[in-house]
Amino acid sequence: MRPSDLAYLSLRRRPVSSLLALFSLGLALGMGGWILNLYGSVFASIETREPGIDVILGPKSNGLSILLDSIHLAGGNPDVIDYYMIDTIEKEIAPRLVIPIAQFAEFRNIPVIGTDDSFRQRPDDCSPPLLAAGRWFNLHVEEVVAGARASLKTGLGVGDSFVARSVISTATGEPVWQRRMLVVGVLKPSGLPRDNAIFTHIPQAWSSHKAAIAAGRLRTVKGGRGVNAFLIGLDPTKPEQKEKIHDMFQVGSNAQVVDVEEEISGLRQLLGQGQRALAGLAALLVLLAVAVATLLFSERFETMKKELGVLRALGYTRLQVASAILWEGVFLSLLGISLGMVIERIGHLVTPLVWNPPWLLLPEWPSPTLCVLWATALLTSLLATVLPLWRLYRWDAHDSLKGM
């Protein structure tokens, strides 16, 4: 009988201890992997944002929400500021870039963003969006341009139509606005948040705002003509622009200024500390699971002495017996890691149903972090066989000396 067969029979004869080792390793890997993957997703989402944006001008509400929703071209904050503030910004500040963003509708959890031609006609160093197919939308026509991933996830292509629903709801939960829109273009993939949105002109958003005002869901804005934020790229040769825009809108205005790099730097430090703590927690979970497996192997060895004597009497060498113990560790490790993969995968799929902020970009599965965790768990769990193998050698040598 091969050592692998001996290992399989040993696992079958001791189902309770085998299942305990299997589930301890699988649960530790699954929960640890899920936590690390989710936290890595948050960290990566913070780092991936539209380029060239220095400050964001938005309504006075949750500054962090304005920051995350705006730099990721996502969300559906019902608070708005007057669109015509753009005239003041351009006249008084003269930045190199001002992009109005109205996050007003969605289709299959894909945000529909109202903007104008300034979004596309950006300076070269701000990476203007390029079309892969079709054309840019026309003003005052119900046309949209889909980002690359938005097109892929929804199956929308040039010539397709869909019904966009307002993110602002009535008291009964119904959207205050919905309208059929025609896809006239698809953007080239960029790896930026623009890939995950659908774009149309701002007057479409104003239709939603007017309906929300009539339903009493949105505070009054002049004619309903509001936006959720202005994404502003300042002139690097004029450092005084940042202080000037703060002075203009931070006090005595219904708008607030969010410094993108400053806020992102603070979030990065906070997330970095948390990520190290969670990585340590995941490592501790795996080590505890391996410790359980080691104790089980050690305890099992104590009850195997008679079996080992029988195996030696049947002609099995010490190397073959050691190989059987090693195979037992391999089986438990592979089964435990497989169970951990299943648990982590379930958590990965369930997470968007429980917590799915519009700015969160869940990575492709499996992520590099998970692969490293699984490889580490495999190597570490195989070390659980070292103690029984060492005791096998010592016991076998002692037994041989007694027989001399």
KOLZA-610770 format. One line per field, with one value per residue (C-alpha): residue in three letters; x, y, z. Coordinates in Angstrom, 1 decimal, m for minus. Example, Ala and Ser with C-alpha at 12.3 -4.5 7.8 and 13.67 -1.06 7.14 Angstrom:
! KOLZA-610770
code <- (ALA / SER) $
u <- (12.3 / 13.7) $
v <- (m4.5 / m1.1) $
w <- (7.8 / 7.1) $
***
This chain:
! KOLZA-610770
code <- (MET / ARG / PRO / SER / ASP / LEU / ALA / TYR / LEU / SER / LEU / ARG / ARG / ARG / PRO / VAL / SER / SER / LEU / LEU / ALA / LEU / PHE / SER / LEU / GLY / LEU / ALA / LEU / GLY / MET / GLY / GLY / TRP / ILE / LEU / ASN / LEU / TYR / GLY / SER / VAL / PHE / ALA / SER / ILE / GLU / THR / ARG / GLU / PRO / GLY / ILE / ASP / VAL / ILE / LEU / GLY / PRO / LYS / SER / ASN / GLY / LEU / SER / ILE / LEU / LEU / ASP / SER / ILE / HIS / LEU / ALA / GLY / GLY / ASN / PRO / ASP / VAL / ILE / ASP / TYR / TYR / MET / ILE / ASP / THR / ILE / GLU / LYS / GLU / ILE / ALA / PRO / ARG / LEU / VAL / ILE / PRO / ILE / ALA / GLN / PHE / ALA / GLU / PHE / ARG / ASN / ILE / PRO / VAL / ILE / GLY / THR / ASP / ASP / SER / PHE / ARG / GLN / ARG / PRO / ASP / ASP / CYS / SER / PRO / PRO / LEU / LEU / ALA / ALA / GLY / ARG / TRP / PHE / ASN / LEU / HIS / VAL / GLU / GLU / VAL / VAL / ALA / GLY / ALA / ARG / ALA / SER / LEU / LYS / THR / GLY / LEU / GLY / VAL / GLY / ASP / SER / PHE / VAL / ALA / ARG / SER / VAL / ILE / SER / THR / ALA / THR / GLY / GLU / PRO / VAL / TRP / GLN / ARG / ARG / MET / LEU / VAL / VAL / GLY / VAL / LEU / LYS / PRO / SER / GLY / LEU / PRO / ARG / ASP / ASN / ALA / ILE / PHE / THR / HIS / ILE / PRO / GLN / ALA / TRP / SER / SER / HIS / LYS / ALA / ALA / ILE / ALA / ALA / GLY / ARG / LEU / ARG / THR / VAL / LYS / GLY / GLY / ARG / GLY / VAL / ASN / ALA / PHE / LEU / ILE / GLY / LEU / ASP / PRO / THR / LYS / PRO / GLU / GLN / LYS / GLU / LYS / ILE / HIS / ASP / MET / PHE / GLN / VAL / GLY / SER / ASN / ALA / GLN / VAL / VAL / ASP / VAL / GLU / GLU / GLU / ILE / SER / GLY / LEU / ARG / GLN / LEU / LEU / GLY / GLN / GLY / GLN / ARG / ALA / LEU / ALA / GLY / LEU / ALA / ALA / LEU / LEU / VAL / LEU / LEU / ALA / VAL / ALA / VAL / ALA / THR / LEU / LEU / PHE / SER / GLU / ARG / PHE / GLU / THR / MET / LYS / LYS / GLU / LEU / GLY / VAL / LEU / ARG / ALA / LEU / GLY / TYR / THR / ARG / LEU / GLN / VAL / ALA / SER / ALA / ILE / LEU / TRP / GLU / GLY / VAL / PHE / LEU / SER / LEU / LEU / GLY / ILE / SER / LEU / GLY / MET / VAL / ILE / GLU / ARG / ILE / GLY / HIS / LEU / VAL / THR / PRO / LEU / VAL / TRP / ASN / PRO / PRO / TRP / LEU / LEU / LEU / PRO / GLU / TRP / PRO / SER / PRO / THR / LEU / CYS / VAL / LEU / TRP / ALA / THR / ALA / LEU / LEU / THR / SER / LEU / LEU / ALA / THR / VAL / LEU / PRO / LEU / TRP / ARG / LEU / TYR / ARG / TRP / ASP / ALA / HIS / ASP / SER / LEU / LYS / GLY / MET) $
u <- (0.0 / 1.3 / 2.0 / m0.7 / m3.2 / m2.0 / m2.6 / m6.1 / m7.0 / m5.6 / m7.8 / m10.9 / m10.2 / m10.2 / m13.0 / m13.6 / m10.0 / m9.6 / m12.7 / m11.7 / m8.3 / m9.9 / m12.6 / m10.2 / m7.9 / m10.7 / m12.5 / m9.3 / m8.3 / m11.8 / m12.4 / m8.8 / m8.8 / m12.2 / m11.1 / m7.8 / m9.4 / m12.1 / m9.6 / m7.3 / m10.3 / m11.0 / m7.3 / m7.1 / m10.3 / m8.9 / m5.8 / m7.6 / m9.2 / m9.6 / m6.4 / m5.8 / m8.3 / m6.9 / m10.0 / m13.7 / m16.4 / m19.6 / m22.5 / m21.9 / m22.6 / m20.4 / m17.0 / m15.7 / m18.8 / m18.3 / m14.7 / m15.2 / m18.3 / m16.9 / m13.4 / m14.9 / m17.7 / m20.2 / m22.9 / m26.2 / m26.0 / m29.2 / m27.6 / m26.7 / m25.2 / m26.0 / m24.6 / m24.0 / m21.3 / m19.1 / m19.2 / m17.8 / m15.1 / m13.9 / m14.0 / m12.5 / m10.2 / m9.4 / m8.3 / m7.1 / m10.0 / m13.6 / m15.8 / m19.4 / m20.7 / m24.3 / m24.8 / m28.5 / m29.5 / m28.5 / m29.0 / m28.3 / m26.2 / m24.2 / m24.2 / m25.5 / m23.5 / m24.6 / m21.7 / m20.8 / m18.2 / m15.5 / m15.4 / m14.2 / m12.3 / m9.7 / m6.0 / m3.7 / m2.1 / m5.5 / m6.1 / m9.3 / m11.7 / m11.4 / m14.2 / m13.8 / m17.0 / m19.8 / m19.8 / m20.1 / m23.7 / m25.5 / m26.9 / m30.6 / m31.1 / m31.6 / m28.2 / m25.5 / m21.9 / m21.0 / m17.7 / m15.8 / m16.6 / m20.1 / m20.8 / m19.3 / m21.3 / m24.6 / m24.2 / m25.0 / m23.5 / m23.9 / m27.6 / m29.0 / m31.4 / m32.3 / m34.4 / m32.4 / m33.9 / m33.4 / m31.4 / m33.7 / m36.9 / m40.3 / m41.8 / m43.0 / m39.5 / m40.2 / m37.7 / m38.9 / m37.7 / m37.1 / m36.5 / m35.4 / m31.9 / m30.0 / m26.3 / m24.5 / m20.9 / m18.6 / m15.4 / m12.0 / m10.8 / m8.7 / m8.4 / m9.9 / m13.3 / m14.8 / m14.9 / m17.6 / m20.1 / m22.5 / m22.4 / m25.0 / m25.6 / m26.5 / m30.0 / m31.0 / m30.0 / m32.0 / m35.1 / m34.5 / m33.8 / m37.0 / m39.1 / m37.4 / m38.1 / m41.8 / m41.9 / m40.3 / m37.2 / m34.7 / m34.0 / m34.8 / m32.1 / m32.6 / m34.8 / m33.6 / m30.3 / m27.9 / m24.9 / m23.4 / m19.9 / m17.3 / m14.1 / m11.4 / m7.9 / m5.8 / m3.0 / 0.2 / 2.0 / m0.5 / m0.3 / m2.5 / m5.5 / m6.1 / m6.1 / m8.3 / m11.0 / m11.0 / m11.6 / m14.4 / m16.5 / m15.5 / m17.2 / m20.5 / m21.5 / m23.7 / m20.7 / m17.5 / m14.1 / m12.4 / m8.7 / m8.3 / m4.6 / m4.8 / m7.9 / m6.5 / m3.3 / m5.1 / m7.2 / m4.1 / m2.4 / m5.5 / m6.1 / m2.4 / m2.5 / m5.7 / m4.3 / m1.3 / m3.5 / m5.8 / m2.8 / m1.6 / m5.0 / m5.2 / m1.7 / m2.8 / m5.9 / m3.8 / m1.2 / m3.9 / m5.4 / m2.0 / m1.4 / m4.6 / m3.5 / m0.1 / m1.6 / m3.9 / m1.0 / 1.0 / m1.9 / m2.6 / 1.1 / 0.6 / m2.2 / m0.3 / 2.6 / 0.9 / m0.1 / 3.5 / 4.8 / 2.3 / 3.4 / 7.1 / 6.3 / 4.6 / 7.8 / 7.1 / 10.3 / 10.6 / 10.8 / 7.5 / 5.8 / 7.1 / 5.8 / 2.4 / 2.4 / 3.5 / 0.8 / m1.8 / m0.6 / m0.8 / m4.4 / m5.5 / m3.7 / m5.2 / m8.7 / m8.5 / m7.3 / m10.0 / m12.6 / m11.0 / m11.3 / m15.0 / m15.7 / m13.7 / m15.4 / m18.9 / m17.9 / m16.6 / m19.9 / m22.1 / m20.3 / m21.9 / m25.3 / m24.5 / m22.1 / m21.5 / m20.7 / m20.6 / m16.9 / m15.8 / m14.2 / m14.0 / m10.9 / m10.9 / m10.9 / m8.5 / m6.4 / m2.6 / m3.1 / m5.2 / m2.7 / 0.1 / m2.1 / m3.0 / 0.6 / 1.7 / m1.0 / 0.0 / 3.7 / 2.8 / 0.3 / 2.8 / 5.1 / 2.5 / 3.9 / 7.4 / 6.7 / 5.2 / 7.9 / 10.6 / 8.9 / 8.7 / 12.4 / 13.2 / 10.7 / 11.9 / 15.6 / 14.7 / 12.8 / 15.7 / 18.1 / 15.8 / 15.9 / 19.6) $
v <- (0.0 / 3.4 / 6.1 / 8.3 / 5.4 / 4.9 / 8.7 / 8.5 / 5.5 / 7.3 / 10.3 / 8.1 / 6.3 / 9.5 / 11.6 / 14.0 / 15.2 / 15.3 / 17.5 / 19.7 / 20.4 / 20.9 / 23.4 / 25.3 / 25.9 / 26.5 / 29.0 / 30.9 / 31.2 / 32.1 / 34.9 / 36.2 / 36.3 / 38.0 / 40.7 / 41.3 / 41.4 / 43.8 / 46.1 / 45.9 / 46.9 / 50.0 / 51.0 / 50.4 / 52.4 / 55.4 / 55.3 / 55.0 / 58.4 / 60.8 / 62.7 / 66.4 / 67.2 / 69.3 / 70.5 / 69.6 / 72.2 / 70.6 / 71.2 / 71.6 / 68.1 / 65.1 / 66.1 / 62.5 / 61.5 / 64.4 / 63.4 / 59.7 / 60.0 / 62.8 / 61.6 / 58.2 / 59.7 / 57.7 / 58.0 / 59.8 / 62.5 / 64.5 / 67.7 / 70.1 / 73.5 / 76.1 / 75.2 / 78.8 / 79.0 / 77.8 / 81.4 / 82.7 / 80.0 / 80.6 / 84.4 / 84.8 / 81.8 / 81.0 / 77.4 / 75.2 / 72.8 / 72.9 / 69.8 / 69.9 / 66.6 / 65.7 / 62.2 / 61.9 / 58.5 / 54.9 / 51.8 / 48.4 / 50.0 / 51.9 / 55.7 / 58.0 / 61.2 / 64.6 / 66.7 / 69.0 / 69.1 / 70.3 / 66.6 / 65.5 / 68.7 / 68.4 / 69.5 / 66.8 / 66.2 / 65.4 / 62.4 / 63.4 / 60.5 / 58.9 / 57.1 / 53.5 / 53.5 / 55.9 / 59.6 / 62.0 / 62.8 / 65.9 / 68.6 / 68.6 / 65.1 / 62.0 / 60.5 / 58.9 / 57.7 / 54.6 / 53.9 / 50.8 / 48.7 / 50.1 / 49.0 / 45.5 / 45.0 / 46.2 / 44.8 / 48.2 / 49.2 / 51.9 / 52.0 / 50.3 / 52.1 / 51.7 / 53.3 / 55.4 / 55.8 / 58.8 / 58.1 / 60.4 / 58.6 / 59.6 / 58.6 / 55.4 / 54.5 / 55.1 / 57.2 / 60.7 / 60.5 / 57.9 / 58.2 / 56.2 / 57.0 / 56.1 / 55.0 / 56.8 / 56.1 / 53.9 / 55.2 / 53.4 / 51.6 / 53.8 / 52.0 / 55.1 / 55.7 / 57.0 / 53.4 / 52.6 / 55.3 / 56.4 / 60.1 / 62.4 / 66.2 / 68.2 / 69.2 / 65.6 / 65.9 / 69.1 / 67.2 / 64.9 / 67.8 / 69.6 / 66.5 / 66.0 / 69.6 / 69.2 / 66.0 / 67.8 / 65.7 / 68.3 / 71.8 / 74.5 / 75.4 / 78.2 / 76.5 / 73.1 / 73.8 / 72.2 / 69.9 / 67.6 / 69.0 / 70.8 / 69.0 / 71.7 / 71.4 / 74.4 / 76.1 / 74.7 / 78.0 / 79.9 / 78.5 / 81.3 / 79.8 / 77.2 / 79.8 / 82.0 / 79.4 / 78.5 / 82.1 / 82.5 / 79.4 / 78.1 / 80.9 / 82.5 / 80.1 / 77.0 / 75.2 / 73.8 / 73.1 / 69.7 / 69.5 / 66.2 / 65.4 / 66.4 / 64.3 / 61.3 / 61.5 / 61.3 / 58.4 / 56.6 / 56.8 / 55.7 / 52.7 / 51.8 / 51.4 / 49.4 / 47.2 / 46.2 / 45.4 / 43.2 / 41.5 / 40.6 / 39.3 / 37.2 / 35.8 / 35.1 / 33.2 / 31.0 / 30.3 / 29.4 / 27.0 / 25.5 / 25.2 / 23.2 / 20.9 / 20.5 / 19.5 / 17.0 / 15.5 / 15.3 / 13.7 / 11.3 / 10.2 / 9.1 / 6.7 / 5.5 / 3.7 / 0.4 / 1.0 / 2.1 / m1.2 / m3.2 / m1.2 / m1.9 / m5.6 / m5.6 / m4.3 / m0.6 / 1.4 / 4.4 / 6.6 / 5.1 / 5.8 / 9.3 / 9.8 / 8.7 / 11.3 / 13.9 / 12.9 / 13.3 / 16.8 / 17.5 / 16.2 / 18.3 / 21.4 / 21.2 / 20.4 / 23.2 / 25.7 / 24.6 / 25.2 / 28.6 / 29.5 / 28.6 / 30.6 / 33.6 / 33.4 / 33.4 / 36.4 / 38.2 / 37.6 / 38.5 / 41.7 / 43.8 / 42.8 / 43.9 / 46.8 / 48.3 / 52.0 / 53.3 / 54.2 / 50.7 / 48.7 / 45.0 / 43.5 / 40.5 / 37.2 / 35.8 / 38.8 / 38.6 / 39.1 / 35.9 / 33.9 / 34.9 / 34.0 / 30.6 / 29.8 / 30.9 / 28.8 / 25.7 / 26.0 / 26.8 / 24.0 / 21.5 / 22.5 / 20.9 / 17.5 / 18.4 / 17.6 / 14.1 / 13.4 / 14.3 / 12.3 / 9.4 / 9.5 / 9.7 / 6.9 / 4.7 / 5.2 / 4.5 / 1.4 / 0.1 / 0.6 / m1.3 / m4.2 / m4.4) $
w <- (0.0 / m1.0 / 1.7 / 0.3 / 0.8 / 4.4 / 5.0 / 3.5 / 5.7 / 8.8 / 8.1 / 7.6 / 10.9 / 12.9 / 11.3 / 14.3 / 14.7 / 10.9 / 10.4 / 13.3 / 11.7 / 8.3 / 9.4 / 11.7 / 8.7 / 6.2 / 8.4 / 9.4 / 5.7 / 4.5 / 7.1 / 7.0 / 3.2 / 3.0 / 5.5 / 3.7 / 0.3 / 1.3 / 3.0 / 0.0 / m2.2 / m0.1 / m0.3 / m4.0 / m4.6 / m2.7 / m4.8 / m8.2 / m9.1 / m12.0 / m12.6 / m12.5 / m9.7 / m6.9 / m5.1 / m5.1 / m4.5 / m3.2 / m0.9 / 2.9 / 4.1 / 4.6 / 3.2 / 3.0 / 1.1 / m1.3 / m1.8 / m2.4 / m4.6 / m6.7 / m7.4 / m8.3 / m10.4 / m8.4 / m5.7 / m5.5 / m2.9 / m3.2 / m1.9 / m4.8 / m5.3 / m8.0 / m11.4 / m12.2 / m9.5 / m12.4 / m13.8 / m10.5 / m10.4 / m13.9 / m13.6 / m10.1 / m9.9 / m13.6 / m12.9 / m15.8 / m15.4 / m14.0 / m14.5 / m13.2 / m12.0 / m11.3 / m9.9 / m10.5 / m11.9 / m12.2 / m14.3 / m12.9 / m10.1 / m12.7 / m12.0 / m14.7 / m14.5 / m15.8 / m17.1 / m20.0 / m22.7 / m20.3 / m19.1 / m22.5 / m23.5 / m20.8 / m20.9 / m22.3 / m19.0 / m17.5 / m19.8 / m21.7 / m22.3 / m25.8 / m27.6 / m28.6 / m30.6 / m31.7 / m30.8 / m27.9 / m26.7 / m28.0 / m25.7 / m24.9 / m26.4 / m24.3 / m25.3 / m23.2 / m23.6 / m21.5 / m19.8 / m20.9 / m17.8 / m17.6 / m21.1 / m20.4 / m17.2 / m18.6 / m22.1 / m23.5 / m26.9 / m29.5 / m30.5 / m27.4 / m25.1 / m21.4 / m18.7 / m16.2 / m12.8 / m10.4 / m7.3 / m5.4 / m4.3 / m3.1 / 0.2 / m1.3 / m2.5 / m6.2 / m8.2 / m8.8 / m12.3 / m15.0 / m18.7 / m21.6 / m22.9 / m26.1 / m26.0 / m28.8 / m27.7 / m25.6 / m24.1 / m24.5 / m21.4 / m19.2 / m15.8 / m14.2 / m12.5 / m15.7 / m17.0 / m14.4 / m15.3 / m17.9 / m19.0 / m20.3 / m20.4 / m17.2 / m18.3 / m17.8 / m14.2 / m13.8 / m14.9 / m11.9 / m9.6 / m10.6 / m10.0 / m6.6 / m5.6 / m6.6 / m4.4 / m1.5 / m1.5 / m2.5 / m1.3 / m3.8 / m6.3 / m8.8 / m11.4 / m10.2 / m11.9 / m9.5 / m9.5 / m6.8 / m7.2 / m9.3 / m9.9 / m10.1 / m11.4 / m10.3 / m12.2 / m10.8 / m11.6 / m9.4 / m5.9 / m4.6 / m6.3 / m3.6 / m0.8 / m2.9 / m3.6 / 0.1 / 1.1 / m1.5 / m0.7 / 2.7 / 4.7 / 4.0 / 1.3 / 0.9 / m0.6 / 0.9 / m0.6 / m0.2 / m0.8 / m2.6 / m1.9 / 1.7 / 2.4 / 0.4 / 2.3 / 5.6 / 4.4 / 3.1 / 6.5 / 8.3 / 6.0 / 6.1 / 9.8 / 9.7 / 6.9 / 8.9 / 11.9 / 9.7 / 8.1 / 11.5 / 12.5 / 9.4 / 10.1 / 13.7 / 12.5 / 10.2 / 12.9 / 15.3 / 12.8 / 12.1 / 15.9 / 16.1 / 13.3 / 15.0 / 18.3 / 16.6 / 14.7 / 18.0 / 19.9 / 17.0 / 17.2 / 20.8 / 19.7 / 16.7 / 18.4 / 18.1 / 14.5 / 13.7 / 15.2 / 13.0 / 9.9 / 10.7 / 11.2 / 7.8 / 6.2 / 5.9 / 6.3 / 8.5 / 5.4 / 4.1 / 7.5 / 7.5 / 4.0 / 5.1 / 7.9 / 5.4 / 2.9 / 5.7 / 6.2 / 2.5 / 2.3 / 5.3 / 4.0 / 0.5 / 1.7 / 4.3 / 1.8 / m0.7 / 2.0 / 2.8 / m0.9 / m0.9 / 2.3 / 1.0 / m2.4 / m0.8 / 1.3 / m1.8 / m3.6 / m0.7 / 0.3 / m2.5 / m1.2 / 2.3 / 1.8 / m1.6 / m1.6 / m5.2 / m5.0 / m4.0 / m6.8 / m5.8 / m7.4 / m9.7 / m7.9 / m6.9 / m6.0 / m5.5 / m1.7 / m1.6 / m3.6 / m1.2 / 1.8 / 0.4 / m0.5 / 3.0 / 4.6 / 2.6 / 3.6 / 7.2 / 7.6 / 6.1 / 9.0 / 11.3 / 10.4 / 11.5 / 15.2 / 14.6 / 12.1 / 14.5 / 17.3 / 14.8 / 14.3 / 18.0 / 18.9 / 16.2 / 17.2 / 20.8 / 19.9 / 17.8 / 20.7 / 23.0 / 20.6 / 20.6) $
***
